[in-house]
Amino acid sequence: MRYALAVANLGGAQTSPNPRVGAVVVRDGEIVGQGAHLKPGDPHAEVYALRMAGEKAQGATIYVTLEPCNHHGRTPPCSGAILASGIQRVVVAVLDTDPRTAGGGVARLRDNGIDVTVGVLEDEARALNRAFFHRVRFGRPLIVYKAALTLSGHVAANTGHSQYVTGTLAREDVQRLRMEHPGIAVGIGTVLADDPQLTVRDLGTGQVADWQPLRVIFDSRLRLPLSARVLSQRGKLVIMTTHSAFAQSARVDELKAAGQVEVLPVSEEAGRISLVAALRELAALGLNSVLCEGGPTLAAALLRERLIDEVCLYLAPKLLTNGLPPFLGGKTQSMAEAIALDDVAIRQVGDDICVTGRVKYRL
């Protein structure tokens, strides 16, 4: 099962909105087939593994990191493929929470005489697909907020200058982090201040990777300039804006003409985008998770609405006497109001420190 979990990672963020799944077929103590789900529309992990095993699947055991699906989607149900293969035993790490399967796959296999074991390395399997489980449960992507700041708590100098807070190795680590998420988002303030590309690329060569996450810009007043570098990059761009801004049809047409741009109006509150509505739209677009690299304004808005689920903070060993703080909006009156982190992990990346954790909001 550990090997199946490793194989499952081959799909990466490209499997979204589907989960990451690995499968390994074992017969007489020997691995005779393996497979991973790679992207929507492609065969599932079980199918690849069974194809590789061929006739050796007869009487064998298949280890699967997620309950085999039991519904017809873009591909036939994997429970049926397992039954047709002659597999004798199925070992499942964790049950699927998608209501289209949710125990149905295991039930079908057992009803047809297959020996099924559930719960092997369940915690690891649940962690692997935490974003998928989150989207299914809450109807919105898992939001991971990433920021780089100095030890004095600043993300930029007073002028807004921020290149670069962290060192080269930390910035390379961010490129790896971007590969982990099917979507990357910023607010319009970050675009106007930094003119980012929002791409996965090699810092040494500047070469853009073949696969790119969906780029998302929160732009309530549709201020994105046509000269923005984000418009000239490979991959699709989605602009989330208000209905009132969307009514400026000429502006919308100009942006769409710039490339693979989709402008989506969402419900608004006080002239701003409803973040809850926007995240539901992103889930509908197939995003299990979104890496938010927006500045303090977007971060504060997401925190106020309890929409940030995890953080990834890069701390540089630098001090500023003054500058722009990491989070804006509102004042904390006491430490009792602080938002805590669970499952905290700390690692060194070059001269910088990376701190990750799950946000634990007060009840």
Salt bridges, closest charged atoms under 4 A:
ASP98 OD2 - ARG100 NH2 2.80
ASP115 OD2 - ARG89 NE 3.75
GLU122 OE2 - ARG126 NH2 2.71
GLU124 OE2 - ARG2 NH1 3.80
ASP173 OD1 - ARG176 NE 3.12
ASP173 OD2 - ARG347 NH2 2.59
GLU180 OE1 - ARG20 NH1 3.22
ASP195 OD2 - ARG229 NE 3.79
ASP210 OD1 - ARG234 NH1 3.74
GLU254 OE1 - ARG251 NH1 3.66
GLU262 OE1 - LYS236 NZ 2.91
GLU293 OE1 - LYS146 NZ 3.83
GLU293 OE1 - ARG178 NH2 2.86
ASP309 OD1 - HIS134 NE2 3.30
ASP309 OD1 - ARG140 NH2 2.93
GLU310 OE2 - ARG130 NE 2.70
ASP342 OD2 - ARG358 NH2 3.35
ASP343 OD2 - ARG358 NE 3.19
